[in-house]
Amino acid sequence: MKISVKVDYACRVMAELARLDGSGELAQIEHLARTEAVPANFLAQILGKLRTHGLIISRRGNLGGYKLSRPPEEISLYDIMVATEGDCLGLSGNFQGQSGRRLKQVWSEVRAALADKVKSYTLDQIAAKNPSEMYYI
């Protein structure tokens, strides 16, 4: 299993938004792209998905930008992953053959365990506001 570039970028940008949370500032796309080394045109697509899923809010205009829709401790990596790529570890749906049903059960258990683990990490744990503050995941 591989985490997509889109999920990685989304998590990094959300961490930066978490660092800015409470400052009253809105982050502009150029700042987010530069700070987290994400191509701005790709970032626009990612931010659109995050906004559609209610994880961020945006305001247009000269004073516009992006901010989290909820406190960082209420947004998990799972929320970000689902917003950008869909469900964790999507199953193919083809469970035929002698081992198909049992394999489906095993993959479902693995998916549930993975989802639980990813839900346990929130943005406040990832976004150290102080550069010397580190979280080990």
Helices and strands as residue ranges (DSSP letters): H 5-20, H 29-36, H 40-52, E 56-59, E 65-68, G 72-74, H 77-85, H 100-119, H 123-126
